[in-house]
Each structure stands twice: as structure tokens, then as C-alpha cells.
């Protein structure tokens, strides 16, 4: 919330949900608060990005990439954020959630964002993520097991 529009566009690069100008319209504020309350139950990962703390919801994560000793978080909103954590630390933080899978020494992917698997993991946004070729059978088996389990879980939830 602010009195100036100067940083409106820039605010979204740090994950801002909205940009409210004073005086704030009550309806807009309540709508934003409702939206934020809906997100409270969603799991998120806290990362350090450009000297700031950034909370990224699991559903927003496409994949993490290790490149030249830096870690990049790629999101389904098209943002790419450089993190100070190591890929091993991020993998450990996400270890309890089966949707995150280390398919390569440089990549940790969100299996929920996989469109299909061929010689790479092809994500919903078209990104192609390599996997360890020597482990192709294990990796594709792991993906299909996850996919079947997720599909069955969704079917059971629909029936309830």
C-alpha cells in the first residue's frame, strides 16, 4: 500500500500479490485479503532472493536449475529468480513433498508441471529439462508411478 505508482511494475518481480494506492477502496482491499487468506493453507518454500525473503508457493514452482554455482527458480508465472540457497538445501527442504524430483544433478522439478516425458521432461510451459540418461528407466518409472498415484488421489477426492 502506497501513495505513489512509481514502483508498481517492479513490485511484481518480488512476488507482490497486488499494488494498492491510497486512498484504498474497501472492496478492493477486502478482495485482496480474501485472496491472501485462501493462500494461507497452501504450502510454500521460503527463499533468499536478492537480499530479500521470498515465499514461493509449491504450486507456482516449475523447477530449480543450478547453473554456474547459482540457483535459479523458474515459476509458472514466467518469473526466474536467483536464490542464494544450494540445490541440495532446497531439495532437503522439499523432501516431504513427492511432487519435487531431482532428475539431474542440476535440476529439481515439480512433477505436477510435467506435460510429458520423452528424451527430456517437457514441462507445461514448454521447458525441456534433461534427466540422467543412464537412469532413464528408473526416472520414467518414478514419474509414471507419481502420475498414477496423483491421478488416483484426485479421483478419490472427487468421489468424497
C-alpha positions in Angstrom: 0.0 0.0 0.0 1.5 3.3 -1.0 0.6 6.8 -2.3 2.7 6.5 -5.5 2.6 4.4 -8.6 6.4 4.6 -9.0 7.2 1.0 -8.1 4.0 -0.7 -9.3 5.6 -2.8 -12.1 8.8 -3.5 -10.1 6.7 -4.8 -7.1 5.6 -7.9 -9.1 9.2 -9.0 -9.6 9.3 -9.7 -5.8 6.1 -11.6 -5.7 3.7 -8.9 -4.7 0.1 -10.0 -4.9 -1.3 -6.6 -5.7 -0.4 -2.9 -5.6 -2.8 -0.7 -3.7 -2.8 3.1 -3.9 -4.1 5.3 -1.1 -6.8 6.1 -0.6 -7.7 2.4 -0.7 -11.1 1.3 -2.0 -12.6 -1.0 0.7 -13.9 -3.5 -1.9 -10.5 -3.9 -3.4 -8.8 -4.3 -0.1 -11.3 -7.0 1.1 -11.0 -8.8 -2.2 -7.2 -8.9 -1.8 -7.5 -10.0 1.8 -9.8 -12.9 0.7 -7.3 -13.9 -1.9 -4.5 -13.9 0.5 -6.4 -15.9 3.1 -7.1 -18.5 0.5 -3.4 -18.9 0.0 -2.6 -19.4 3.7 -3.3 -23.1 3.6 -1.1 -23.6 0.5 2.4 -24.9 1.3 5.3 -22.6 0.4 9.1 -22.5 0.4 11.0 -19.6 1.9 14.0 -18.5 -0.2 16.5 -15.7 -0.1 16.3 -13.7 -3.3 18.4 -10.6 -4.0 18.8 -9.9 -0.2 15.0 -10.3 0.4 13.0 -13.2 1.8 10.6 -14.6 -0.8 7.8 -17.1 -0.1 7.1 -19.2 -3.2 4.0 -21.5 -3.2 4.8 -25.0 -4.2 2.1 -24.8 -7.0 4.0 -21.8 -8.5 7.3 -23.7 -8.9 8.2 -25.2 -12.2 11.8 -26.2 -11.5 15.0 -25.2 -9.9 18.2 -25.0 -12.0 21.8 -25.0 -10.9 23.9 -23.0 -13.3 27.4 -21.6 -12.8 27.2 -22.1 -9.0 23.9 -20.2 -8.9 20.4 -21.5 -8.3 17.5 -20.2 -10.4 13.9 -20.8 -9.5 11.6 -20.8 -12.6 7.9 -20.2 -11.8 4.7 -20.9 -13.8 4.1 -17.1 -13.9 7.2 -16.7 -16.1 9.5 -15.3 -13.4 13.0 -16.5 -12.9 14.5 -15.7 -9.5 18.2 -16.2 -8.4 18.4 -17.8 -5.0 21.3 -18.0 -2.6 20.4 -21.5 -1.3 22.1 -24.6 -2.7 20.1 -27.1 -4.7 20.8 -29.7 -2.0 19.4 -27.5 0.7 16.3 -26.8 -1.5 15.9 -30.5 -2.2 16.1 -31.2 1.6 13.5 -28.5 2.4 11.1 -30.1 -0.2 11.9 -33.7 0.7 8.4 -34.3 2.3 6.6 -33.4 -0.9 6.7 -36.1 -3.5 6.0 -33.7 -6.4 9.6 -32.4 -6.3 12.0 -34.7 -8.0 15.8 -34.5 -8.6 16.1 -35.7 -12.2 19.6 -34.4 -12.8 22.5 -33.0 -10.8 21.5 -29.5 -12.0 17.7 -29.8 -11.9 14.9 -30.3 -9.3 11.5 -30.3 -11.0 7.9 -30.1 -9.9 6.3 -33.3 -11.3 2.9 -31.7 -11.3 4.1 -29.4 -14.0 5.3 -32.2 -16.4 3.4 -32.4 -19.6 5.1 -35.5 -20.9 8.4 -37.4 -20.9 10.5 -38.2 -24.0 14.2 -37.8 -24.0 13.6 -34.9 -21.5 10.9 -33.9 -19.1 8.7 -31.5 -21.1 7.0 -29.0 -18.8 3.7 -27.3 -19.2 5.4 -24.1 -20.3 7.5 -25.9 -23.0 10.7 -26.0 -21.0 12.7 -29.2 -21.6 14.5 -30.5 -18.6 17.2 -33.1 -19.1 17.5 -36.2 -16.9 20.3 -38.7 -16.2 20.2 -40.9 -19.4 21.9 -43.8 -17.6 18.8 -43.8 -15.3 16.2 -43.3 -17.9 14.1 -46.4 -16.9 14.1 -45.6 -13.2 13.3 -41.9 -13.8 10.5 -42.6 -16.2 9.1 -45.3 -13.9 9.3 -42.9 -10.9 7.4 -40.3 -12.9 4.7 -42.7 -14.1 4.2 -44.0 -10.5 3.8 -40.5 -9.2 1.4 -39.6 -12.1 -0.8 -42.7 -11.4 -0.8 -42.1 -7.6 -1.7 -38.4 -8.1 -4.5 -39.4 -10.6 -5.9 -41.9 -8.1 -5.7 -39.4 -5.2 -7.6 -36.8 -7.3 -10.3 -39.4 -8.3 -10.8 -40.4 -4.6 -11.0 -36.7 -3.7 -13.7 -36.1 -6.4 -15.8 -39.0 -5.1 -15.7 -37.7 -1.5 
